[in-house]
Amino acid sequence: MTTMICKMKKHAEERNQLCICLSRIAKERDIKNKEKWELGEKTQVKLDIFTMPNHIKRMFGDFLKTPKYTELATLKGHTDSVRCLTLHENKLYSGSCDNTIRIWNTETHEEIATLRGHTGSVNCLTHFKNKLYSGGDNTIRIWNIETYELVATLEGHTAGVECLTLNDNKLYSGSWDHTIRVWDTETYEQIATLTGHTGYVMCLTHFKNKLYSGSGDRTIRIWNIETYELVATLRGHTGNVNCLTLHENKLYSGSHDNTIRIWNTKTYEEIATLEGHTGWVFCLTLHENKLFSGSVDKTIRIWNTETYEEIATLEGHTHFVNCLTLHENKLFSGGAFRDNTIRVWKI
């Protein structure tokens, strides 16, 4: 149990004790006022702090708030590792090695539905308009977000689909077959196949006219989205590149080498290396000026994107942290193997 978790629990206990004390004082005052009124004596002044909730909120609001980085809930239902997460409006979608996609309410944390159809692990999810795209057992499946019905199945990859990203009317998929395939989201036809990686394609992201891919060959490749030509290859990681995310003119990459590297998207130069994780970095996401990273070391680390300093470490998962996503003031994280849970954190 880390110092931070202990402090969070202490704050929660202190808030609870304050509420108990306020309630006790109010009750005692009411009893004394009733006794004095019956005796015809002057009663105590009725303090608004005990009768007006907005006064308590104004005076003790900061104290009563749930501290940042507190674990708010644990979602249980998957029977194997949670591999991927995505959000649409007030729904969280989770893909798992149990071959299912589960849908959760982001407010109540209740499970809404389970989508079945994949015959292998669901490794990646993304959405656009009223469609959910899932990749896994060599296929990409497309679902209607409103009815939860299977709309189409895209076949072409010769090994597991590991990652997906969407841009306009194109879907990009990366696979263990070392290729990136491009699909038309209207006709569901394959448009192109990008080859060049000598290892499985683990992650994809895009910005403007560029597609970024990370691979088991330890490189990041940059492609022109319009011509499908290779623009550049970034080398520096000494392990598989597992995850990518972009913010402004910076590309963030997480790797089997336990580091996060930051690259300039204009010059393709490495800007900085973030070290702190003691296991492979599996997932990354950004919120305002903070970078969140999940790792095999069972932790989520939070970094300042301007100073590159580590801000906090979240502990709670009992195994690998496979995936991360954000919704308003909540961070959702998926756990692997014997964990199999989704945890919800205040940020």
Summary of the structure (lengths in Angstrom):
residues: 347
radius of gyration: 24.7
end to end distance: 19.5
largest distance: 91.9
contacts: 1168
relative contact order: 0.11
helix: 15%
strand: 48%
